[in-house]
Amino acid sequence: MKKVERVTIVGGGLSGLALGLRLRRLGVDCDVWEAQGYPRHRVCGEFLSGRGRQVLAEIGVLSQLEQEGAVLGRSVAFFSERGAAGRGELPEPALCVSRYRLDAVLAEALVAEGGVLRVGQRFVGAMNVPGVVRATGREPRTEDGGWRWLGLKAHALGAELSADLEMHFHPDAYVGLCGVEGGRVNVCGLFRSRTPLSDLRQTWRDRLRGTRGSPLWERLRNVEFDETSFSAVAALPLRPGRVAAPDEVRIGDGCGMIPPVTGNGMSIALESASLAAPRLLAWSRGEVPWESVRSAVHDDWERTFGRRLQWAGALQTAVMNPFVRRLWGILFPVMPGLWRAAYFRTR
């Protein structure tokens, strides 16, 4: 009987954990290396739309998350800093769940399936060798067209929403709100600045609340934030770049990060793991060489996500343009199909 080769996954975020869990269910031994630990909060919209829910069901954790209070999101409302810009129903329900709980559930399931989870340990070996998969996330970019991009996130207590998902657009930021388990509201925003934000420790609450007098400010001005849930991330790369000539097998944000405005980042992480698993299974059984896996995983990524990232990049540029935002406020009430078209193009 042929020996089944072991797979090493470097990075224990959504894509790394999902890949490890799927491989274990296929009978492949694997190690997942995670430099930090679980559970912990991460900057994330905590809004899972698209095929990601199906992937969670396939790896056997969706029902547990739903039983533990994950929220099904069905409605969406849009706001500018001046007022409401429109409301609609999502084409399909989304899963709203904190990364604090989602990552922990995936990690627990991986270990229960016999996977080896190396928490608090950094992988120091080579990444471009057979059997090693990079799932370490995005490639940082300090500036993009003169702008510095920053993500902020915290859970609000006592906030009341007008829809399951609220999107608030401001001149140099957008902030998404959605309810997650435990009656909390995840407040996650993307901000841009020409200069470093050195006062962030003192100002993050005000930044998440938005411009005084805006619908976002009215929604959050009296809420209490869970200080332990606050997290921030800088140097975000928001152009739809992809790995052009990979010498490694990569999944998730390491291949390309979709702008958060789409609400599709979590799904892409899970989908990319699902795509890579059959390729790695074939290699582990000795059916294909590693070079074939490397090129196939890259091609799968391009074919599945390339066009999605291009549309997302265009949408990102549009929502940061003040003229487009004003036009959106005029057209949305009379042409609700516009945002549905944008939704499907980025799924």
Summary of the structure (lengths in Angstrom):
residues: 347
radius of gyration: 20.1
end to end distance: 41.6
largest distance: 69.6
contacts: 1182
relative contact order: 0.18
helix: 38%
strand: 26%
